[in-house]
Amino acid sequence: MKVNFAVTAACVLGLLYFGREVLQPVVTALVLSLALAPLIRTMGGLGLSRVNSTFGALALVIVVFACTFAMLGANVLALTSDLPQYTAEIRAKSRSLEELAQHPLARLAPQLLEEPPSATTLETGPRPVPVEIREHASTSDSIAKAIGVVSGPLGEAFLVLVLMIFILLDRENLRDRVLRLVGQREVSRTIKGLEDAAEGVSRFFFTQLLLNLTFGVVVSIALWLIDIPHAALWGALCAALRFVPYIGALIAGAAIALFAAAVEPGWSLAVYAIVVFIVLEVFVANVIEPRVYGHSVGMSPLAVIVSALFWGAIWGPLGLLLSTPLTLCIVVGGRYIKSLEPISIMFAESPNTNEAQRFYHRVLSGDANAIIEDARAFLRKSTLARYCDKVLLPGLGMAAASLQSGQESRLRATVAMVADSLEAGQAPSRARRRKISMLDENVGAHLRHQREERLGRWQGSLDVPARSVIICTSMPGVREEFVSELLVLVFRDAKLDARSFVLDQADPAADPGADNLVSTVFVTYPIESAPAAWIAAVTELRAALPDVQLVTIRPRDDVGNEHATVASHVDLVLQSFEEALAFVTPSKNA
């Protein structure tokens, strides 16, 4: 299997490299057709036919590019007239930098060690200069070279344009041919893969085009404000080079800094230009891009760099421009094609794992900080109840099933740090981390004791309205106590007065006014405790609080207890923390 994979990979790489003269225009036309698809669909929505919308989109793009190049050409001509002045200033600055870089002693040493001229050298005098006779190139040769230089890029661009027109006009027929090629069994997967790839590339190009154009305009205005000539030209250069991943921004910044240094004798303008460019680039790359399209690309940042290196080595500068959309198509294809699945796993923005699996991986490695960061990102969009249902409890279930010997203490400390952070709303301090790392009791008991130290024996004031307190209780045990304390966190996060105690360790009726203050009691489902002991404790609880509703939350995994037996001893059985939160919230508003 490994030999076959190596042979296949070698054949594919050889085909890409040696067949680049044929593949480059075809692939470029395909990618550009996907980039134009949104514009064509928009024109089609205006009532135009497919042919008219296709040629209309092409005409609009060509007109925009022609106007842009005309404007930039005028700026280039203006820059050419001032080029001798800028060249002289650059040479002067280069000489001054060279003198500053050299140490005076380093310049003095060669002079001291230099041998004096000999007598024979003085007598012989200057040596004769050889004369080289060159033939002038004919006018026809110069014209032929000029035509070759112009016809090469223009001919390739025309070929790409023709291929793109045929692809756009015949795209439905091409899709049918691809579906016929893959066979009837894979039609649905292939259609889904083609749609996802087309949507991903279209979205990438469209958002990148808008963002780069906006960046170029902002750079032009900023450079104009600090009095740098030809600001529009440098803004356009930034917008164009930002299509090249990572490297393009560096080249654009270096070009602007070099030109700013050539404008005036001092260095202040160059420093201002560098600062302006760096501030704008950092802000766009780290703030704007993640919000606009950073995560919509579907590729990790490392994948973008690796793809740029690979396609740049295979196809040169054109490969750099096409690296992200080409790799994006392969990543999308890996979701539906088994042979491309390893590439999709390695290069996708996130591996094919959900939040619970990532929690499970981080819990086993003891990376509490990463778990807390993920939890905060989740809680910015959802509730703590949903986080417990979808991430924390399923992840802990996977971790407990595959726990190795010696990992219990690390698991306990990590979960305690995460739970403390969820309750406090901030990352644990160093002192708290040291205390939790030495935890000997179960995590639920730790959280309950923390609350009692902070709020007192009754975990809050007893001077509260009637039927406003929610009690969460469980049998003694690591898992059941932890679930009970998580439920307290969920209710307290929703601004409800929730408190907890352990059955067989406290008497709820001994609390002053407990029968009047408590509205609902949540009893943790018997996960690890004996059913008989759980039933006896719940029966005693029912006798102590006869007018209070008893509710339990049945875990999603198989706990080995009969549901009917448990349900007969409580008033209601819920399925999730979200249902529990929805159940008690109306009573608060009432």
N, C-alpha and C positions, 0 to 999 in steps of 0.2 A: 504494500500500500504506500509506504514512504517513497519507494523507488518510483512508482507511478506518479505520485504527486510531484516529485522533483523533476521528472521528465516533462510533465505537463507544464509546470511553472517555467522551466527553461524554454520550452517551445513558445509559450505566450510572450515571455520577455524578448525572445529573438524576433517574433513576429512584430511586436511593438517597435523594436529598434530598427530592424532592417526594412520594415514596411512602412516607416513613418512618412515617406514621400506620398504614399497613397492614402494612409489612414488619417494624416493630419487634416487635410481639407474636408474629408468626410465627417470626422468627429467634430471639427469646428462648426460645420454647417448644422449638424444635429444639435449641438449645445446652443447655438444661436437661435435655432428654430424653437427650442424650448424657452429661451429667454423672451422671444417675441410672442409667445403664446398668450400671455395675459392681455397684451395690447390688441391682438387679433380677436380675442374673445370679446373685448370691450367694444370694438368696432362692429362685431357681429351682433352684439346686443342692440346696436342702433338701427338694425334692420338691413344691413348690407349682406350680400351673399358671401360665401366663403372665399371666392376668387377676389371679389372687390375688397373685402376686409383684409385679405393677405397683401394685395398690392398697395392698398391704402396705408397699412402699417409700415411696409417697406419704404414707400415714398416719404412718409413722415419722418422715419428714422434717417433716411438719406439726406433730406432737407436740413434736419437738425445738425447732423454731422458736418454737412457742407458749410452751414453758417458758422458753426464752431471753429472749423479749420480756417475759414476766411478771417475770422476775428483773430485767431491765434497767429495766422500768417502775418497780419499787419503788425502784431506785437513782435514777432521774430525779426521782421525787417527793421523795425525801430531799434531793437536790441543789437542788430548787426552793425548799425551805424555807430553805436557807442562802444563797440567791442574793443577797439584799440585802447581806449582810455581804461576800460576795466582790466584788460590784459596787463597793462603797465602797472596798475595798482596791485594786482595779484603778484606780479614778479617782485615788486618792492617789498610787499609783506612777506613773501617767501624768503627773501634775502635777510630780512630782519629776524625772522624766526630761526633761520639757520645760524645766524650769529649768536642769538640768545641760547640756542641749544648747545653750541660748542663752548667748552670751558677754555678760558684764556690759556691755561697751561697746555691744553691739548693742541691749541694752534701754535704755541711756542715750541713744542718738542720737535716737530718736523723741521722747523727752521734751524734749530741748533744742530740737528743731526744731518742736515743737508751738506753734501760734499761740494767744495768750491770747484768751479769749472777748470778743467785741465788746460795745459798749454796747447795741446793738439786741437782741442775744441776751438780755442781762440784763433788758431792759425787757419784751420780749415774753413771757418766761416759758416754761413748758413748752407744747409743742404738744399739741393734742387728739389723743386716741387713737381711731382709727376703730373702729366697732362693726360686727361681722359677725354676721348672723343665719343660723343653720344649722337645717335641719329634722332632727329625730330619725328615724333609720331605723326602719321598722315591724318588728314581731316576725316577720312572715312573710318579709320580705326577709332578715333575719338567719338564719332557719332555712334559707332557700333557699341562701344563700351557704355555710352550714355543710355542707349536704348536697352541694353542688357540690364543695367542697374534699375531703370524705371519699370521695364516690363516684368521683371521678376516679382516684386511685391504686388504690383498692380494686377499682373496676371493671376497670381494666387488669390488675391482678393476677389477678382471677377469670378474665378472658379468656385470659390466658397459661396459667393452670392447666387450663382446659378444653381448649385447644389441645394442651397437653402430654399430657394423658390420651389424647386421640384419636391423637396421634402414637405414643405408647408402645404402645397397643393395636393399632394398624394399621401398625406399622413394617415388617412383612414385605411387606404389600400395597404400601406406598409404595415400598419398594426395587424391587419387581417393576415398578412403573410407571416408575421412573427408568430401569431397564435396558431396558424396552421403548421408552422415548423415545430413548435413545442409539443403539439399533440393535444387531443381532446381532454385528457385527464388533467392537464395542468393549465387549462384555460383560465379558470377563476383566479388562481394564484398569479399567473402571468399578467392578467389584466390589472389586478391590484398592484403588482410590482411596477408595471409601466405607469400607472396613474400616480403612485407615490413618488417615483423618480421624476416624472415630469413636473409634478407639483412642487417637489423639493427644489429642483434646479430653477424653476420659474420664480419661486419665492425668493431664493437666494440672490439671483441676478437682479430682480426688481428692487429688493430692499438694499442691496449693495450699491446699485446705481444711484438710488435716491440719496443714500447716506454719503457716498463719495462726492456727489455733486454738491450737496450741502456743505460738506467739509471744504471742498475747493472754494466755494463762494465765501465762506467764513475766513479762510486763510487769505484770500485775496483782499478782503476788507481790512483784516488785521495788518497785513503788510502795507497796504495803502495808508493806513493811519500812522504808521511809523516811518512814512516817506521812503519806501523802497520802490524804485522804478519798476515798471512792467509787472505790477502786482497781479494783474489778471492772468498773465502768462504763467507765473509760478503757482497760482491757485489751480489753474488747469493741469499743470504738471503734477501737483499733489493728488488731484482727483483721479488722474489716469494711473499713476504709479501705485495708488492704494488698491488697485485691482490685483496687484502682485502681493501675495500674502507675506506680511512681515518685512520682507526685503524692500518692497517698494517704498514704504514709509521712510526707511533709513536713507534710501537714495534721494528721495525728495527733500528730506531735511538737510542732508549734506549739500545738495545743490543750492538750496536757499541760503545756507550759511556761507558757502563759497561766494555766491553772488553778492550777498550783503557785505562781505569783507572787501569786495572789489569796488563798492560804490563810493566810499569815502576813505580818507587816510586813516582815521581812527578805527578802534575796534568796538565802539559802543553800539553801532548799528547792527553789527554781526551778532553781538550778544543779545540784543533785543529780539532779533529775528529768531535766534535759536530758542530763546525762552518762550516766545509766542508759539512757535511750532511744537515744542515739547509739551507745553501746557494743553494746547488743543488736541494733540494726538493722544496724550494720556487720558484726557477727559473723554474723548470719543471712544477709545479702545476699552476703557474700563467702566464707563458709566452708560454711554449711549448705546454702543453696540450690543452689550448683553440684554438691554431692554428692547431694542428694535429687532435685531435678528440674530444675536449671538447664539441663542439656544435653538432657534428655528432651523439652523443649518443642519443639525442632527449629527455633527461630528465634534469630537473633542479637540481642544487646541493642539495637543500633540499630534493628532491625526492630520491637522491642517499643515503643520510643519513637515511631517514625514512625507505627506503626499506632494508638497511643493518640491522637496528634495528629489523624490523619485521621478515625477513627471518632468522636472527640469533637467535631470540627467538623461532621460530617455528622449525627450522632444525639444529640449532647449527652452528659449524664452516663451514660445507658444505653450509649452507644457506647464510653465509657471502660471500662465493666465488661466489655463484650463484645469489646473490641478484640483481645485476644490470641487467644481461641478462633476468632474470625472470620478473622483473618489466618492463623492456623495451618491452617484448612481450605483457604484459598486456596493456601498454600504447598504443602500436600500435594497439592492438585489440580494444581498446576503440574508435578508429576512425571509425570502421566498425560495432561494436556490441553495441547496444543501452544501454544494462545493464552495460557495462564497460566504458561508456562515462564519468561519474564523475571522475573515476580514471585517465583517460587520461587528463581531464581538470586540475586536481590538480597536477599531476606529470609530465606532459609534459614540455619540455624546455620552451616553450612559449604557453600560452593559445590560443585557436582557434580564435585569433583576429588579424586583419591586422594592418599595421602601422597607418592608418587613425583612427581606433577605439582606439588604444592606445593614439594617440594624443588627441582624444576627451575626453578620461578618464582623462588625465593629465591636459587638459585645464579646465575641470570642477572643479578639485581639486586645481587649481592654482599652479601646480608644474612646473614652467618654467624651472628650472634647468634640470629636467628629459627630458623635451621636447628638450632642446638645445642639450643635450648629444645624444639623439636619432637622432636629425637632423644631427649632425656632423658625426655619424656613417653612416647615409644614404648618406650624401654628399661625403664621402670618396669613395663610389662606384658608385655614379650617380651624376646628375646635379641638380642645384637648380630648374630648370624648372620642372623636373620630380618630385622633392619633393613637389613643389606647386600643381602639378596636382594630385599626388597620395596620398599625406598625408595632407598637410596643408589645402587646400581648402575643400576637403571632410570632414575632421575632424571638421573644423569650421562650415560647414553646419549642421553636426549632433549636434554640441554644440548649435548652434542658435535655432535649432528645439526643444530642450529639456531644454532650459534655464529657470531657476526658478527666481522668483523675488529676487532682492538683489544681483544677481550674475553678473550683467552687468559690474560693475566697476572692479571686479576681473578678469573677462574675458578680458576686454579691457587692463588692465595693463599687464596681462600675455602675450597676443598676441603682445603687444608693445615691451616687453622685448625680446621675441623670434625674432621678426622682426629686432630689433636693433642688436641682436647678429648675425643674418644672414647677415646683411649689414656690420657690423664691422669685422666679422670673429673671434670674441672672445666673452667670456662671459661678460655681462655688469658689470660695476663696482658698488660698493655700492652706490656711489653718483648718478649714473644714475638710479639705482633701486628706490631710494627714489623719484627722479623726475618723473619717469614713474608711480609710485604707486599713485601719486596725479594728474594723467592725467584727464583732464576734456573734452578735445576735442576728436574727433574720431582718430583712430590709423593712418589712411592714412594721415590726416592733420599733425599729430605729426611727422611722418616720413618725410614728405615734408619739414616741418619747420626745422627739424634737418639738412636736406641736405642744405637748404638755409643758415642756420647759418654757416655751414662748408664751402660751396663753393661759397656763394654769391647769389645775387638776381636771376641771370640766371642759377644757379646751375652748374656753370662751365664756362670756358673761351669761349669767342665768336670768338677767333682767332683759328678756327678749319677748316679743309678742307670742301669744299662744299659737301652737301648731306651726311654728316657724323653724324648728330644728329637725334635721335629717340625721338619723343614726345609721352608721355603717358598721356591721359587726360580722364576726366570723368565728369559727372554731380555731383553737390554737394550732398553728402550722405555718410553714414558710410561705407556701403559695397562696393559701387562703387569706392570710393576714395581708399579704402584699396586694392582692386584688381588692380587698376592703379599703386599704389606704389609698390605692389609686382612685377608687370611686370617690373618696373624700376630696382628693385633689381636683377631680372633675367638677364636683359640685361647688367647691370653693372658687374654682376658676370662673364659674358662672355666677359668682356673688351670692351663693346660697350658704346658709349656716349649717355646715355638715360636720359631724363629730363621729368618733369611733371608739369602740371598746371590743374586748375579746370575750366570747361566751365562756362560761365556767371560770372566768377570772374577775368578773365584776357583775354587780347586780344593778340593772338599769332602774329598777324601782326605788333603789336607795337614793337616787338623785332627787333633790328637792323639786317637786313639781314636774317630774319627768312625764307623767301621764298627760299633763296639759301642754307641755312645751313641744313634745315630739309629734311630728305629723306622719312620718313614714320611717320604717326600719328596713334597711336592705341587708339581708343575710346572704353571705357568700355561699354559693353553691358548693356542696360537699365534694371537693376535688381529691383530697388526700385523707380526710377524716373518715372514720367509720360511720356508715349510715345510721346505725342505732344510736350512737352518741350524738350525732347531729340532730336526729329527730327528738331525742330527749331534751337537748338544749333549746331547740326551737319551741317545743311544747311549754317549757318553763318560761321562755320569753313571752309567749302568747298569754300565759296566765298573768305575768307581771304587767303587760301592756295590752289589755283586752281591746281597747278602742283604737289601736294604732294598726295601720296597714303593714303587713309583712310581705316583702317583695324579694325575689332572688333573680339573679342573672345567670342563665345557663351558658356555660362556655361552649364555643363552637366545636372544640375537639371532643372526642369520646372520653368521658370520665369514668365509665364503668358503673355508674349508678342508674337505677331505674328512675326515669323522669316522672312517671306517674306517682311514685312514692313521695318524691320530693314535692311535687306540685300539690299534693293533697294536704301538706302541712303549711303552705303559704297562700296568700291571697292572689298572687300574680307571679308568673314566670316570664321574664323579659329575655331578649336575645343579645343585647349589646348595651354598651355604655351610652350610646346615643339615644336608645329607647328609654333608658333610665333617666337621662337628662330631660328628654321631652315629657316623661311622665310626671316629674316633680315640678317642672317649670310653670305649668298652669296653676298649681296650688299656690305658688309664690305670687302670681299676678292676682289671684283671687283674693 
